[in-house]
Amino acid sequence: MNNSVYILEDRAIIYINGDDAKNFLQNLISNDINKVTDNSSCFASLLTPQGKFLFEFILVKHKSGFFIDCEKTQSNEIFKQLNLYKIRSKVEILNLSNEFVVAAFGYEKYLSIEGSKDIVGFTFKYREDPIILDPRNKNLGGRLIINLEKLYLSLKKLDLKDDKIENYHILSHNLGIVSKNLNKLQNKLFGIECNYEELNGIDFKKGCYVGQENTARIKLKNKLSKRLLPIKIVSGKLSENEKIYNNDVEIGKILINEDYPFALIKFLDKNFDRDLIFESENGSFKILIPEWLQSKI
């Protein structure tokens, strides 16, 4: 069993509580806040009114409110956006990133901890702190949200050994799930094109939320023809916003070009060949299809 743990220092924790916290979030996010209980967490996004991607996060119940586990580069903007929507709602929004930290570890290790269940999003307490089986994909493993002061004692008790955060990002990229540079996606694609349905991030049965109309229309009218897919660089380097061509036909655009690259691809285009090595201005690359998307593409 792999006992590696990744201290996700590039994640931030925002806390929302107050009498209106549940309704406040329900009116904003793409998922159903009622799924978030002491034993269940969920993945969700905050979209523009047009349904374009803005932010994504994991929601975890904590005391009388909710933790928002998000990428640190997005946290200040999320904090501002939530306060913008706050108006007269009885909610308190706190940035707790200096107090709490997220630690991630493997799926097998998660299953070995007493109290765990093999259900995506399942949440249980370890010495008062929540451990979650990642609600996007169980192969991302477990994540512990914990006060920084208690972190290393808990890791020691769980027999977890600190590993390089880069190894977590490699795992996430291999699974086809964005874990870095989410800001590069903002306003460039629809939330549903981020594969949020397959990553358990959209609830099509809940009521209205910001961006719901276009999200539902794309789904109901079967208009989803583009998806965010990971790229494997064969040689050279990629440029952000560079268009991808096959036989002089544009089939996509590179959105994240560094470290763990992703592109928005017209996967229904007859010119999209999943086995092809594509040439870019300064390099070459392959487009990868994650296992959990194989049947859809």
MIDO-848132 format. One line per field, with one value per residue: x, y, z of N, C-alpha, C in turn; residue number from 1. Coordinates in Angstrom, 2 decimals. Layout:
// residues N
n_xx c(X,...)
n_yy c(Y,...)
n_zz c(Z,...)
ca_xx c(X,...)
ca_yy c(Y,...)
ca_zz c(Z,...)
c_xx c(X,...)
c_yy c(Y,...)
c_zz c(Z,...)
nr c(NUM,...)
***
This chain:
// residues 297
n_xx c(0.84,0.49,1.78,1.95,1.48,0.10,0.66,-1.45,-0.62,-1.38,-4.05,-6.98,-9.01,-12.27,-14.81,-18.25,-20.93,-23.93,-27.42,-28.63,-26.93,-27.14,-29.31,-28.33,-26.00,-27.23,-28.64,-26.65,-24.67,-23.68,-24.33,-26.33,-26.85,-28.02,-26.97,-24.78,-23.72,-23.01,-21.93,-21.39,-19.90,-19.62,-18.79,-18.65,-19.52,-19.17,-20.74,-20.85,-23.63,-24.23,-23.51,-20.84,-17.57,-16.37,-15.48,-14.44,-14.97,-14.75,-17.28,-17.77,-19.31,-19.11,-19.28,-21.71,-21.78,-20.20,-17.27,-15.35,-13.35,-10.87,-8.91,-6.02,-5.22,-7.61,-9.03,-9.26,-10.80,-13.12,-13.96,-14.54,-16.57,-18.59,-19.19,-20.20,-22.62,-23.87,-25.50,-28.36,-28.34,-28.17,-25.34,-22.01,-18.83,-15.72,-12.20,-10.20,-7.67,-5.16,-5.33,-6.33,-5.57,-5.26,-4.83,-3.89,-4.29,-3.74,-6.23,-6.38,-5.18,-7.01,-9.25,-8.30,-8.56,-10.26,-13.77,-14.11,-15.83,-16.52,-17.53,-18.00,-17.34,-18.01,-17.87,-16.21,-15.35,-12.09,-10.65,-12.15,-11.79,-12.66,-12.50,-12.51,-13.68,-12.63,-15.01,-15.12,-13.77,-12.98,-10.42,-8.74,-8.40,-8.34,-9.05,-8.00,-9.15,-7.79,-6.81,-3.91,-2.12,-2.58,-1.90,0.58,0.78,-1.55,-1.01,1.14,-0.05,-1.73,0.08,1.23,3.33,5.07,4.96,6.01,4.20,3.95,3.66,1.03,-0.28,0.48,-0.84,-3.52,-3.65,-3.16,-5.51,-7.19,-8.21,-8.43,-6.07,-4.56,-3.94,-6.54,-7.57,-6.98,-9.01,-11.25,-14.26,-13.86,-15.00,-17.98,-19.42,-20.40,-18.86,-16.54,-16.68,-18.28,-20.62,-19.89,-18.03,-19.48,-20.42,-22.61,-26.05,-28.87,-31.45,-32.00,-33.23,-33.18,-29.99,-27.04,-26.29,-27.70,-29.62,-28.45,-26.74,-28.54,-29.86,-27.87,-27.44,-30.04,-30.67,-28.75,-26.32,-23.70,-20.61,-18.00,-15.20,-13.22,-10.02,-7.15,-3.70,-0.84,2.44,4.60,6.91,8.87,7.13,3.98,1.61,-0.48,-3.92,-3.44,-4.53,-5.79,-5.22,-6.32,-5.65,-5.95,-8.31,-9.86,-9.92,-9.86,-8.63,-5.80,-5.92,-4.80,-1.44,0.90,2.95,0.75,-1.02,-4.13,-6.79,-9.53,-11.60,-13.16,-14.81,-16.63,-16.08,-15.35,-12.74,-11.30,-8.96,-8.17,-5.78,-3.84,-0.77,-0.44,0.71,2.11,2.86,5.35,5.94,4.93,2.11,-0.16,-3.66,-5.40,-7.75,-9.56,-10.18,-12.74,-14.22,-14.25,-16.45,-18.07,-16.94)
n_yy c(-1.21,2.22,4.75,7.45,10.95,14.01,17.29,19.71,22.54,24.41,24.69,26.24,27.17,28.18,29.32,29.04,30.09,30.52,31.53,31.52,30.08,27.58,27.90,30.10,29.10,27.12,28.54,29.40,27.50,24.76,22.20,20.16,21.38,19.97,17.48,17.57,16.50,15.37,12.97,13.05,14.66,17.11,17.90,20.94,23.80,27.31,29.34,31.67,33.90,33.13,30.53,29.92,28.77,29.69,29.21,26.33,23.82,21.82,20.91,20.69,19.57,21.35,21.71,24.09,25.03,25.26,24.01,25.31,23.92,24.90,25.89,27.72,29.94,30.82,31.55,34.17,35.53,33.94,34.40,37.16,37.10,35.60,37.32,39.39,38.35,38.12,40.17,40.74,38.40,36.19,35.34,34.31,34.76,33.39,33.45,30.86,30.00,30.33,28.86,26.27,23.25,21.19,17.77,15.15,11.69,8.25,6.09,3.38,3.59,5.29,3.54,1.81,3.03,3.14,3.39,4.38,4.40,2.90,4.94,7.53,10.80,10.13,10.89,11.06,11.38,11.87,11.90,14.27,15.66,16.12,13.44,12.79,10.87,11.57,13.47,13.73,11.70,8.50,7.53,9.62,9.53,9.92,12.85,15.00,17.50,19.77,21.38,23.33,23.15,20.64,18.93,17.37,15.59,14.05,12.95,11.37,9.52,8.27,7.00,8.19,9.40,12.28,13.45,14.58,17.33,17.55,14.95,14.39,16.16,15.07,12.59,13.52,14.85,12.68,11.33,13.01,15.29,18.60,20.22,22.39,25.85,26.81,29.33,29.93,28.90,30.41,31.86,30.84,28.51,26.49,25.40,22.77,21.73,21.22,18.68,18.27,16.87,14.15,14.18,14.41,16.96,18.50,18.97,18.05,18.06,19.82,23.08,26.48,28.01,30.02,30.38,28.16,27.92,27.87,25.69,23.57,23.66,22.97,20.34,19.12,19.49,18.09,19.31,19.22,19.30,19.79,19.19,19.43,18.26,16.31,16.87,15.32,16.16,15.59,16.59,19.64,22.72,24.18,26.76,29.03,29.37,28.64,27.44,24.24,22.11,19.76,18.36,20.92,21.70,23.29,21.93,22.40,24.11,25.11,25.53,25.42,25.56,25.00,22.85,20.85,20.23,21.19,21.02,22.44,20.49,19.66,17.04,15.59,16.08,14.89,14.99,14.62,12.62,10.28,8.93,10.37,12.23,15.53,18.54,21.48,25.02,25.20,22.63,19.16,17.00,14.75,14.09,13.11,10.63,10.33,7.42,7.34,8.73,7.40,5.99,8.02,9.37)
n_zz c(0.00,-0.82,1.10,0.75,1.23,0.14,0.73,0.05,-0.68,-2.47,-2.30,-0.92,1.92,2.36,4.51,5.07,6.94,8.97,9.26,6.72,5.11,3.72,1.83,0.48,-0.82,-2.35,-4.29,-5.93,-6.76,-9.02,-8.22,-5.93,-2.81,-0.80,-0.87,0.68,3.66,7.05,6.35,3.68,0.91,-1.77,-5.20,-6.98,-9.07,-9.76,-11.92,-14.73,-15.46,-18.07,-18.11,-18.34,-17.31,-14.11,-11.37,-9.42,-6.88,-3.84,-1.64,1.80,4.75,7.78,11.13,11.79,9.27,6.01,4.51,1.83,-0.41,-2.38,-5.32,-4.54,-6.09,-7.01,-4.82,-3.61,-5.48,-5.47,-2.86,-3.01,-4.96,-3.72,-1.62,-3.11,-4.00,-1.63,-0.42,1.36,2.74,5.54,6.17,6.95,5.69,5.57,5.11,5.64,5.10,6.25,8.49,8.03,6.23,3.28,2.81,0.69,-0.18,-1.26,-2.83,-1.96,0.54,1.79,1.95,3.86,6.27,9.32,9.32,6.81,3.60,0.45,-1.42,-3.66,-2.54,0.04,3.48,6.55,10.04,11.30,14.25,14.78,12.40,8.95,6.59,3.19,0.45,-2.64,-4.36,-7.12,-8.52,-7.55,-7.79,-7.35,-4.71,-1.06,0.93,3.48,5.57,7.67,10.73,10.67,12.82,13.85,11.88,11.32,13.45,13.10,10.56,11.20,12.95,11.17,9.68,7.37,4.82,3.89,0.57,-2.73,-4.03,-6.74,-7.68,-7.06,-8.78,-11.21,-11.11,-11.06,-13.55,-15.28,-14.85,-16.11,-14.90,-13.96,-11.92,-11.51,-12.36,-12.90,-13.33,-15.94,-17.41,-17.10,-18.21,-20.76,-21.63,-21.48,-18.38,-18.45,-20.45,-19.16,-18.29,-16.10,-15.56,-15.68,-13.67,-11.42,-10.77,-11.46,-10.92,-12.49,-11.70,-9.71,-8.60,-9.81,-10.50,-10.76,-14.13,-14.92,-16.97,-19.63,-19.24,-18.81,-21.28,-23.17,-22.39,-22.62,-25.31,-26.50,-27.26,-26.64,-27.83,-27.50,-25.40,-22.39,-22.44,-21.42,-22.36,-23.72,-23.92,-26.59,-27.76,-27.52,-26.77,-25.67,-26.60,-24.91,-25.76,-28.36,-31.49,-32.51,-35.17,-37.65,-40.68,-41.78,-40.63,-37.96,-34.78,-32.10,-29.10,-27.23,-23.80,-21.21,-20.97,-19.62,-17.56,-16.73,-19.17,-20.83,-23.26,-25.12,-26.95,-30.02,-29.93,-31.39,-33.97,-37.21,-37.93,-35.66,-34.38,-32.15,-31.90,-33.11,-33.49,-32.83,-34.35,-33.07,-33.05,-31.79,-30.98,-30.39,-29.71,-27.96,-27.71,-24.90,-23.80,-20.99,-18.94,-17.76,-19.55,-21.89,-23.00,-23.83,-25.91)
ca_xx c(0.00,1.24,1.49,2.28,0.49,0.47,0.15,-1.87,-0.43,-1.99,-5.49,-7.41,-10.28,-13.20,-15.87,-19.52,-21.97,-25.00,-28.79,-29.01,-25.80,-27.56,-30.08,-27.42,-25.19,-28.12,-29.03,-25.47,-23.78,-24.22,-24.75,-27.37,-26.24,-28.63,-26.12,-23.67,-24.10,-21.87,-21.39,-21.29,-19.43,-19.86,-18.02,-19.57,-18.90,-19.88,-20.67,-21.38,-25.05,-24.31,-23.12,-19.40,-16.80,-15.71,-14.77,-14.87,-14.55,-15.38,-18.04,-17.72,-20.02,-18.26,-20.06,-23.01,-21.61,-19.60,-15.94,-15.15,-11.97,-10.69,-7.54,-5.62,-5.18,-8.99,-9.72,-9.63,-11.91,-14.31,-14.35,-15.18,-17.80,-19.60,-19.61,-20.99,-23.96,-24.36,-26.55,-28.93,-28.35,-27.54,-24.22,-20.67,-17.88,-14.39,-11.09,-9.47,-6.52,-3.99,-5.55,-6.62,-4.81,-5.80,-3.83,-4.48,-3.58,-4.26,-7.52,-6.22,-4.93,-8.31,-10.09,-7.73,-8.84,-11.52,-14.87,-14.24,-16.72,-16.13,-18.58,-17.43,-17.90,-18.27,-17.13,-16.28,-14.44,-10.92,-10.30,-12.92,-11.52,-13.28,-11.80,-13.47,-13.27,-12.81,-16.31,-15.01,-13.33,-12.39,-8.99,-8.00,-8.13,-8.95,-8.48,-8.20,-9.12,-7.37,-6.11,-2.47,-1.42,-2.79,-1.62,1.65,0.46,-2.53,-0.35,1.96,-0.95,-2.26,1.24,1.35,4.65,5.01,5.47,6.01,2.89,3.96,3.17,-0.43,-0.71,0.66,-1.97,-4.74,-3.59,-3.34,-6.94,-7.95,-8.90,-7.59,-5.79,-3.75,-4.16,-7.96,-7.86,-6.82,-10.24,-12.37,-15.00,-13.43,-15.79,-19.13,-19.16,-20.70,-17.74,-15.47,-17.00,-18.82,-21.63,-19.17,-17.27,-20.47,-20.42,-23.84,-27.31,-29.85,-32.79,-32.20,-33.83,-32.33,-28.72,-26.41,-25.82,-28.46,-30.42,-27.63,-26.25,-29.64,-30.16,-26.83,-27.68,-31.31,-30.68,-27.61,-25.45,-22.34,-19.73,-16.61,-14.86,-11.88,-9.27,-5.72,-2.74,0.49,3.42,5.57,8.16,8.74,6.23,2.70,1.26,-1.86,-4.87,-3.06,-5.56,-5.35,-5.74,-6.07,-5.99,-6.37,-9.59,-9.68,-10.69,-9.76,-7.76,-5.07,-6.31,-3.73,-0.28,2.07,3.00,-0.23,-1.83,-5.48,-7.32,-10.95,-11.57,-14.42,-14.62,-17.54,-15.60,-14.82,-11.29,-10.65,-8.40,-7.59,-4.44,-2.95,0.15,-0.71,1.83,1.82,3.87,6.67,6.05,3.94,1.38,-1.30,-4.84,-5.72,-9.15,-9.59,-10.95,-14.14,-14.88,-14.09,-17.72,-18.78,-16.23)
ca_yy c(0.00,3.47,5.59,8.84,12.01,15.24,18.49,20.54,23.94,25.27,24.73,27.19,26.83,29.26,28.78,29.78,29.65,31.49,31.00,31.38,29.51,26.50,28.47,31.00,28.28,26.40,29.43,29.79,26.45,23.84,20.95,20.28,21.50,18.98,16.27,17.77,16.17,14.91,11.76,13.18,15.94,17.15,18.76,21.88,24.95,28.59,29.71,32.99,33.78,32.47,29.12,29.74,28.41,30.69,28.58,25.00,23.54,20.71,21.41,19.74,20.06,21.56,22.32,24.57,25.62,24.49,24.31,25.31,23.51,25.43,26.22,28.96,31.06,31.27,31.77,35.57,35.86,33.26,35.15,38.41,36.79,35.20,38.54,40.17,37.76,38.04,41.21,40.75,37.03,36.03,34.41,34.79,34.16,33.56,32.78,30.17,29.35,30.37,27.96,24.90,22.75,19.98,16.72,14.10,10.41,7.29,5.41,2.18,4.05,5.77,2.38,1.11,3.80,2.73,4.34,4.76,3.62,3.02,5.72,8.85,11.86,9.71,11.71,10.64,12.15,11.26,12.79,15.51,16.31,15.35,12.76,12.68,10.19,12.65,13.32,13.77,10.40,7.84,7.28,10.74,9.15,10.62,14.15,15.37,18.94,19.75,22.55,23.22,22.79,19.21,18.18,16.38,14.54,13.16,12.20,10.35,8.49,7.56,6.39,8.82,10.02,13.45,13.23,15.81,17.72,17.32,13.60,14.47,16.82,14.10,11.66,14.21,15.07,11.37,11.00,13.97,16.22,19.79,20.53,23.62,26.87,26.92,30.69,29.98,28.41,31.31,32.49,30.33,27.35,26.26,24.48,21.38,21.29,20.82,17.29,18.28,15.83,12.89,14.36,14.56,18.36,19.17,18.28,18.55,18.01,20.90,24.30,27.48,28.49,30.90,29.66,26.92,27.87,27.39,24.35,22.63,23.66,22.17,18.94,18.61,19.52,17.29,20.25,19.12,18.79,20.08,18.79,19.73,16.99,16.47,16.78,14.81,16.77,14.66,17.35,21.10,23.33,24.64,28.16,29.25,29.83,28.18,26.61,22.90,21.78,18.47,18.54,22.33,21.94,23.59,21.00,22.73,25.20,24.86,26.49,25.37,25.12,24.72,21.78,19.78,20.95,20.79,21.73,22.28,19.74,19.29,15.59,14.98,16.40,13.71,15.17,14.33,11.27,10.16,8.32,11.24,13.18,16.84,19.47,22.86,25.92,24.95,21.29,18.16,16.50,13.85,14.39,11.90,10.43,9.64,6.18,7.57,9.42,6.58,5.61,9.21,9.97)
ca_zz c(0.00,-0.90,2.26,0.44,1.42,-0.56,1.39,-1.08,-0.28,-3.48,-2.05,0.12,2.57,2.71,5.37,5.02,7.88,9.19,9.09,5.31,4.36,2.81,0.72,-0.23,-1.73,-3.27,-5.38,-6.70,-7.27,-10.02,-7.59,-4.91,-1.49,0.09,-0.88,1.62,5.03,7.84,5.74,2.22,0.37,-3.21,-6.09,-7.62,-9.71,-9.79,-13.33,-15.09,-15.83,-19.38,-17.95,-18.56,-16.11,-13.27,-10.25,-8.99,-5.50,-3.12,-0.48,2.92,5.94,8.95,12.20,11.32,7.95,4.93,3.97,0.38,-0.69,-3.74,-5.69,-3.87,-7.03,-7.23,-3.54,-3.37,-6.38,-4.95,-1.66,-3.47,-5.69,-2.73,-0.91,-4.06,-4.01,-0.24,-0.25,2.72,3.29,6.86,6.05,7.27,4.76,6.15,4.45,6.72,4.47,7.12,9.63,7.61,5.09,2.67,2.55,-0.15,-0.15,-2.21,-2.69,-1.12,1.91,2.29,2.30,5.02,7.50,9.95,9.13,5.39,2.74,-0.96,-2.10,-3.96,-1.70,1.42,4.43,7.96,10.89,11.92,15.36,14.58,11.12,7.87,5.51,2.09,-0.77,-3.61,-5.02,-8.58,-9.02,-6.37,-8.01,-6.77,-3.32,0.05,1.31,4.88,5.83,9.07,11.25,10.42,14.06,14.13,10.66,11.31,14.42,12.46,9.49,11.85,13.47,10.01,9.01,6.06,4.62,3.00,-0.78,-3.54,-4.55,-8.20,-7.95,-7.03,-10.02,-12.30,-10.97,-11.47,-15.00,-15.93,-14.74,-16.92,-14.00,-13.78,-10.51,-11.47,-13.39,-13.24,-13.80,-17.40,-18.02,-16.81,-19.31,-22.06,-22.01,-20.61,-17.27,-18.84,-21.29,-18.23,-17.90,-14.73,-15.38,-15.39,-12.42,-10.33,-10.36,-11.88,-10.63,-13.46,-11.12,-8.73,-9.13,-10.48,-9.98,-11.75,-15.32,-15.08,-18.20,-20.75,-18.90,-19.07,-22.72,-23.85,-22.03,-23.14,-26.78,-26.96,-27.98,-26.13,-28.89,-27.11,-24.03,-21.89,-22.41,-21.12,-23.45,-23.40,-24.81,-27.16,-27.87,-27.55,-25.78,-26.20,-26.32,-24.46,-26.77,-29.70,-32.11,-32.89,-36.50,-38.29,-42.11,-41.95,-39.96,-36.53,-33.93,-30.69,-28.67,-25.99,-22.77,-20.19,-21.75,-18.79,-16.56,-16.88,-20.15,-21.24,-24.42,-25.42,-28.20,-30.69,-29.96,-32.36,-35.31,-37.90,-38.05,-34.39,-34.35,-30.81,-31.96,-33.89,-32.84,-33.41,-34.40,-32.71,-33.59,-31.19,-30.42,-30.82,-28.54,-28.15,-26.89,-24.14,-23.41,-19.69,-18.94,-17.39,-20.67,-23.09,-23.60,-24.31,-27.04)
c_xx c(0.88,0.83,1.83,1.12,1.01,-0.16,-0.17,-1.83,-1.01,-3.52,-5.78,-8.74,-11.05,-14.31,-17.10,-20.45,-22.98,-26.35,-29.14,-27.96,-26.24,-28.31,-29.22,-26.60,-26.06,-28.50,-27.87,-24.80,-24.48,-24.70,-25.78,-26.74,-26.82,-27.86,-25.02,-24.17,-22.84,-21.19,-21.21,-20.84,-19.67,-18.91,-19.01,-18.80,-19.78,-19.65,-21.10,-22.87,-25.24,-23.91,-21.66,-18.70,-16.23,-14.83,-15.28,-14.30,-15.24,-16.04,-18.14,-18.45,-19.02,-19.03,-21.39,-22.94,-20.92,-18.18,-16.05,-13.66,-11.71,-9.22,-7.19,-5.62,-6.58,-9.66,-10.13,-10.80,-13.21,-14.86,-15.09,-16.52,-18.92,-20.11,-20.46,-22.44,-24.64,-25.58,-27.10,-28.96,-27.63,-26.47,-22.92,-19.70,-16.47,-13.35,-10.20,-8.18,-5.26,-4.11,-5.71,-5.83,-5.49,-4.65,-4.52,-3.63,-4.36,-5.57,-7.41,-5.98,-6.22,-9.16,-9.59,-8.05,-10.21,-12.59,-15.08,-15.26,-16.37,-17.25,-18.00,-18.14,-18.15,-17.32,-17.30,-15.23,-13.28,-10.44,-10.86,-12.70,-12.06,-12.27,-12.84,-12.87,-13.64,-14.11,-16.26,-14.71,-12.58,-10.90,-8.12,-7.74,-8.86,-8.32,-8.93,-8.13,-8.88,-6.69,-4.60,-1.70,-1.51,-2.29,-0.61,1.44,-0.53,-1.90,0.50,1.09,-1.54,-1.16,1.36,2.67,4.55,5.67,5.36,4.63,2.80,3.41,1.64,-0.95,-0.56,-0.50,-3.25,-4.78,-3.79,-4.80,-7.81,-8.73,-7.96,-7.35,-4.96,-4.18,-5.62,-8.33,-7.78,-8.08,-11.39,-12.93,-14.65,-14.22,-16.96,-18.77,-19.36,-19.60,-16.52,-15.69,-17.60,-19.91,-20.96,-18.38,-18.19,-20.57,-21.66,-25.03,-28.37,-31.27,-33.05,-32.81,-32.78,-31.03,-28.10,-25.85,-26.61,-29.13,-29.62,-27.09,-27.30,-29.93,-29.14,-27.06,-28.93,-31.34,-29.48,-26.62,-23.99,-21.43,-18.26,-16.40,-13.44,-11.14,-7.80,-4.85,-1.44,1.47,4.42,6.92,7.86,7.83,4.98,2.48,-0.21,-2.69,-4.49,-4.14,-4.96,-6.03,-5.43,-6.55,-6.58,-7.74,-9.33,-10.55,-10.58,-8.80,-7.09,-5.45,-5.27,-2.50,0.90,1.85,2.06,-1.30,-3.19,-5.91,-8.82,-11.03,-12.98,-14.38,-15.56,-17.11,-14.98,-13.30,-10.55,-10.23,-7.65,-6.18,-3.40,-1.98,-0.02,0.55,1.34,2.96,5.27,6.82,5.04,3.32,0.31,-2.44,-5.25,-7.22,-9.16,-10.52,-12.43,-14.92,-14.91,-15.44,-18.47,-18.17,-15.93)
c_yy c(1.26,4.39,7.06,9.77,13.28,16.42,19.50,22.02,24.92,25.24,25.72,26.72,28.11,28.61,29.67,29.21,30.77,30.88,30.71,30.64,28.48,27.04,29.37,30.21,27.57,27.25,29.79,28.63,25.46,22.51,21.23,20.27,20.49,17.66,16.36,17.58,15.79,13.70,11.85,14.59,15.94,18.10,19.68,23.00,26.18,29.13,31.16,32.81,33.09,31.00,28.85,29.46,29.65,30.03,27.16,24.71,22.28,21.30,20.33,20.36,20.23,22.36,22.81,25.14,24.68,24.97,24.36,25.07,23.87,25.67,27.60,30.16,31.61,31.78,33.22,36.00,35.20,34.01,36.44,38.15,36.40,36.41,39.44,39.67,37.82,38.94,41.17,39.37,36.99,34.94,35.11,34.03,34.46,32.84,32.18,29.50,29.38,29.40,26.51,24.54,21.48,19.01,15.60,12.84,9.39,6.61,4.19,2.56,4.55,4.60,1.65,1.81,3.42,3.81,4.73,3.87,3.91,3.68,7.10,9.92,11.44,10.43,11.15,11.42,11.29,12.25,14.21,16.20,15.46,14.72,12.45,11.78,11.13,12.47,13.36,12.39,9.72,7.57,8.47,10.53,9.98,11.98,14.49,16.88,19.10,21.06,22.32,22.73,21.28,18.32,17.05,15.27,13.54,12.34,11.08,9.20,7.65,6.86,6.88,9.56,11.12,13.16,14.53,16.08,17.49,15.94,13.54,15.10,15.90,13.09,12.29,14.42,13.77,10.92,11.95,14.97,17.38,20.04,21.81,24.56,26.98,28.31,30.80,29.50,29.41,31.97,31.93,29.10,27.22,25.26,23.03,20.84,20.90,19.39,17.21,17.25,14.51,12.97,14.67,16.00,19.14,18.32,18.87,18.55,19.14,22.12,25.24,27.75,29.34,30.07,28.42,26.81,27.31,25.98,23.30,22.53,22.80,20.68,18.40,18.55,18.79,18.12,20.17,18.48,19.04,19.64,19.21,18.40,17.25,16.24,16.18,15.40,15.70,15.34,18.84,21.63,23.85,26.11,28.24,29.86,29.46,27.24,25.28,22.54,20.34,18.59,19.92,22.64,22.18,22.67,21.32,23.86,24.82,25.94,26.56,24.79,24.66,23.52,20.61,20.29,20.32,21.61,21.49,21.69,19.47,17.78,14.90,15.24,15.16,13.78,14.89,12.85,11.11,9.56,9.22,12.02,14.52,17.70,20.85,23.73,25.58,23.55,20.33,17.53,15.51,14.33,13.08,11.84,9.69,8.42,6.40,8.31,8.55,6.30,6.80,9.78,8.90)
c_zz c(0.00,0.25,2.02,0.76,0.75,0.18,0.28,-0.69,-1.29,-3.40,-0.92,0.71,2.91,3.52,5.29,6.08,8.09,8.83,7.64,4.47,3.32,1.60,-0.15,-1.26,-2.77,-4.48,-6.30,-7.42,-8.19,-9.44,-6.50,-3.53,-0.50,0.11,0.18,3.05,5.80,7.19,4.22,1.83,-1.13,-3.91,-6.79,-8.28,-9.54,-11.20,-13.53,-15.39,-17.19,-19.31,-18.20,-17.23,-15.42,-12.22,-10.04,-7.61,-4.98,-1.88,0.58,4.11,7.08,9.99,11.63,9.90,6.98,4.63,2.45,0.16,-2.16,-4.05,-5.13,-4.81,-7.31,-5.96,-3.29,-4.23,-5.92,-3.75,-2.05,-4.13,-4.72,-1.96,-1.80,-4.07,-2.64,0.01,1.19,3.37,4.64,6.75,6.45,6.37,5.26,5.30,5.55,6.22,5.33,8.29,9.22,6.36,4.57,2.40,1.78,-0.09,-0.98,-1.82,-1.76,0.34,2.55,2.77,3.55,6.34,8.04,9.78,7.68,4.69,1.29,-1.77,-2.38,-3.13,-0.27,2.37,5.84,8.75,11.37,12.98,15.09,13.23,9.97,6.91,4.44,1.00,-1.91,-4.41,-6.54,-9.15,-7.89,-6.54,-7.60,-5.28,-2.28,0.26,2.72,4.97,7.33,9.45,11.15,11.65,14.34,13.00,10.87,12.34,13.80,11.35,10.06,12.34,12.33,9.21,7.56,5.95,3.56,1.65,-1.57,-4.12,-6.06,-8.55,-7.91,-8.32,-11.23,-12.29,-11.49,-12.98,-15.76,-15.89,-15.57,-16.09,-13.70,-12.30,-10.37,-12.60,-13.85,-13.74,-15.32,-18.14,-17.93,-18.06,-20.69,-22.52,-21.06,-19.52,-17.66,-19.75,-20.45,-17.71,-16.50,-14.51,-14.97,-14.09,-11.24,-9.84,-10.75,-11.46,-11.55,-12.91,-10.13,-9.41,-9.71,-9.72,-11.07,-12.91,-15.66,-16.45,-19.38,-20.50,-19.22,-20.57,-23.49,-23.60,-22.74,-24.66,-27.38,-27.77,-27.51,-27.18,-28.58,-25.67,-23.69,-21.73,-22.12,-22.35,-22.92,-24.41,-25.27,-27.29,-27.84,-26.46,-26.48,-25.84,-25.92,-25.59,-28.21,-30.24,-32.57,-34.22,-36.85,-39.73,-42.38,-41.36,-38.48,-35.69,-32.44,-30.41,-27.35,-24.97,-21.65,-20.88,-20.90,-17.89,-16.87,-17.85,-20.47,-22.45,-24.52,-26.83,-28.72,-30.93,-30.95,-33.80,-35.96,-38.08,-36.74,-34.37,-33.02,-30.80,-32.63,-32.99,-33.57,-33.35,-33.96,-33.25,-33.09,-30.60,-31.01,-29.56,-28.96,-27.27,-26.22,-23.83,-22.07,-19.74,-18.67,-18.48,-21.93,-23.79,-24.20,-25.59,-28.10)
nr c(1,2,3,4,5,6,7,8,9,10,11,12,13,14,15,16,17,18,19,20,21,22,23,24,25,26,27,28,29,30,31,32,33,34,35,36,37,38,39,40,41,42,43,44,45,46,47,48,49,50,51,52,53,54,55,56,57,58,59,60,61,62,63,64,65,66,67,68,69,70,71,72,73,74,75,76,77,78,79,80,81,82,83,84,85,86,87,88,89,90,91,92,93,94,95,96,97,98,99,100,101,102,103,104,105,106,107,108,109,110,111,112,113,114,115,116,117,118,119,120,121,122,123,124,125,126,127,128,129,130,131,132,133,134,135,136,137,138,139,140,141,142,143,144,145,146,147,148,149,150,151,152,153,154,155,156,157,158,159,160,161,162,163,164,165,166,167,168,169,170,171,172,173,174,175,176,177,178,179,180,181,182,183,184,185,186,187,188,189,190,191,192,193,194,195,196,197,198,199,200,201,202,203,204,205,206,207,208,209,210,211,212,213,214,215,216,217,218,219,220,221,222,223,224,225,226,227,228,229,230,231,232,233,234,235,236,237,238,239,240,241,242,243,244,245,246,247,248,249,250,251,252,253,254,255,256,257,258,259,260,261,262,263,264,265,266,267,268,269,270,271,272,273,274,275,276,277,278,279,280,281,282,283,284,285,286,287,288,289,290,291,292,293,294,295,296,297)
***
